[in-house]
Structures are given as structure tokens and as C-alpha cells.
Amino acid sequence: MEQKSSKSLQKLSGLRRDHKGLINLMPLQTGGMLTDAAREALTEFADGYSVCDFCQGSLCNITNPPIRDFVQELLPQFLGCEVATITHGAREGKFMVMHSLARPGDSILVDANRHYTTFVAAERAGLSIIEVPSSGHPEFRVDVNEYAALMKQHAPKLILLTYPDGNYGNLPDARRLGEIAQEYNVPYILNGAYAVGRMPISMAETGADFIIGSGHKSMASAGPVGVLGMKKKWEQIVLRKSGRHANKDIELLGCSVRGVPLMTLIASFPFVKERVAHWNEQVSKAQWFSAELEKLGFTQLGERPHRHDLLHFDAPELYEISKRVREKGYFLYKELKERGIWGPQPGLARSFKLSTFAADRQQLGFVIDSFKAILSKYS
Ligand SMILES: Cc1ncc(COP(=O)(O)O)c(C=O)c1O
């Protein structure tokens, strides 16, 4: 028994990541890779509660390190909002808003491409979820005009749009939905987990009431960390303080990210702010890559022309191969890994998702050649 437990403990030392250093195309990971500055902050602030040396009771008011400037000035400017705060991630931001603005039994209207965390956050808040359908295969477009009829029918307490969604990288008309939300006077959450930190986006320009970002997904940060921006009129509700502890946010259980993930977010911010200005290059790179993979017989799902680095392909040839090889769907993962490429979910071959965000054109050229070589190897 003791021997078994010491073996288990041994396993915990010298931990390594299999895919570190490979060409990374995994949609979850490409926008969360740290800058050098963030890597430095990672060790500098690695100890628990490292940001709390000069805390006077409120995380977002700490001046050393400069959390206050970041949260109260830089972040609202960047998000196009009036008030911002730090959360543990996009899902926590969604939950905070839902839990503050709606009561159990209330309805919420969300797009059919919503992330599972939207659903789970609403469930945790006891809300009933109504979905605005998508156009289905192959483009899965969400027409935001369809929110209007469902708003009339269900009188939701909140509406939410996923911009873009994490399955197809579709960018629905967020501005139009802002007009609809204002017309019906319903608070509007824009889930920008795949947008904030990758592409230009402004809450004010879309007419949303809330904007949500994910540091580990799109802001070059170690997670878990997220950002939540809002109109000033919601501050007293969503960021309400404890009756006993006047500095402590109720929805954040006092305060949120008390250490290193926040410092990596801050350290990467100058780079992240600059990179969103180059979004057009990202889009043309993704479009070129998608066209090249389609020449190999794959079909890109989601909107065309595509306007985001997250791409989803149907791959019937790979599926046929997976049915006759010993590794089944894992053959693709194995073949790509041998070539130094990490991306499609291991085990999936019938359809797969990739993000071109972190790779340059030369690396993507190598990825295209690798797919060609894999197809010809098994043909
Ligand atoms: C569209 C979308 N929203 C939210 C999330 C969750 O982000 P977080 O891990 O910051 O809660 C994801 C994660 O994949 C996502 O794809």
C-alpha cells in the first residue's frame, strides 16, 4: 500500500507536456500562449497571493502591482466598456451576470452555437434556456433577426450571443443584435471568449450591455483568468458588495484572481493590444489555409468567406482511412504528432477543428504538405 502511494507521489514530480514545442493548431490553446513578458511574470509572481502585498481589501484597487490602472483604465478602453473586472474565466463572467440579473425560473435566450459553459452557467443560476437556431450543416449561421420573435414570445431576462462560436468560428451580426436588444430593452451579453485579445471588438460599438473575454483562451495568459466589461448602469447590480465587508464583491466571493494568472494577463497586455491591430493578416492567413485544405478534399464548415482563425473541416477521406487502420481515429493524431504538429482532438478524424492563429504561413505550409503526405500514405 505504502509502495503504491510512493509511486503515485513519484509520478507527480518532473511533470512534462507531450506537445510543448510542436506547431500548435489546437483552437483552445493558440490564443493563450504566453509572451516572454508573461513568462517572466509567471515566475516572479508564482507564489500564492503574490499580488496581495499592498492590498487594501479590493483586488481591482491594488496599485502595486498596477492592477488598478489595468482594470480601471486600460481594460475598459480596450473592451469599449465603462466598467471592467477580473474573473476566473469566461464561464464565471457569464454566470455572474446571469446570477445577478435573473432569478431561478426566468428565461434566457442564447444562440444555438453557444458554448456548453453558457448552458451550464444558466443551469447553475436556475434559468430556463431558449435557443435561437442556426442554419445547420454546413454553415451553421445564426441570423440574429430571429432573436426578436423569440424575445416577444418568451420575455427573456437576458440575451446572449457567442461571438464567434467555438465550433465553427462564425461571427454573427453582433451590432444588429445590439439594436434589437435596445428595442426590446433586454440586457445583452456578448461572449467574446474567442474574440477579445485576438480581434478588434468594442462592446459600445455592438450595443451590448456586457462583454466577456477569456485570458487563457485569447489574451496570452496562463489561466484561469477572464475579463468582464459592462455598462456603468450594471455596476451596482453585478459588482454589488457584501453587506458586512464593504470592499468585497459578492459575485466574486470577495475577490477573484489572487495571483499569477492575472499577472500574466497584465504582462501580455501591451502585446495583445498590438496584435489585434493585425487581425486582417490573421483572417487572410486562415482563408488561404482553408482553401488549401479544401484542395485536398476537406470541406470547411461555418461561414464563407471565413472571418476567424478557428476552422472546422469535414474530412471524409480521413474517416474512411480511420475505419481500416488499427489506430482507428487516433491515426491522424499520431501521424501529425510524428511530424511535429499538434491540433485536431486525438481520436477524431471524421471532422476536426484547427486554429491558424499561432502558426506562421511557413508552418502552415508544412501542415498542408503533411496532410497531403498522410493522405497519399494511406491511399
Ligand atoms: C465560445 C466559448 N466561450 C467560453 C468558453 C469557456 O472559456 P473559459 O475557459 O474562460 O471559461 C469557451 C471555451 O472553449 C468557448 O469556446
The ligand as a Gaussian input file, in Angstrom:
#p B3LYP/6-31G(d) Opt

LIG

0 1
 C      -17.123000      30.255000     -27.065000
 C      -16.547000      29.902000     -25.738000
 N      -16.959000      30.524000     -24.642000
 C      -16.452000      30.241000     -23.420000
 C      -15.514000      29.289000     -23.258000
 C      -15.009000      29.000000     -21.881000
 O      -13.941000      29.826000     -21.566000
 P      -13.320000      29.794000     -20.094000
 O      -12.424000      28.605000     -20.027000
 O      -12.561000      31.089000     -19.988000
 O      -14.442000      29.715000     -19.143000
 C      -15.062000      28.614000     -24.346000
 C      -14.054000      27.562000     -24.166000
 O      -13.756000      26.763000     -25.065000
 C      -15.601000      28.915000     -25.622000
 O      -15.213000      28.264000     -26.723000

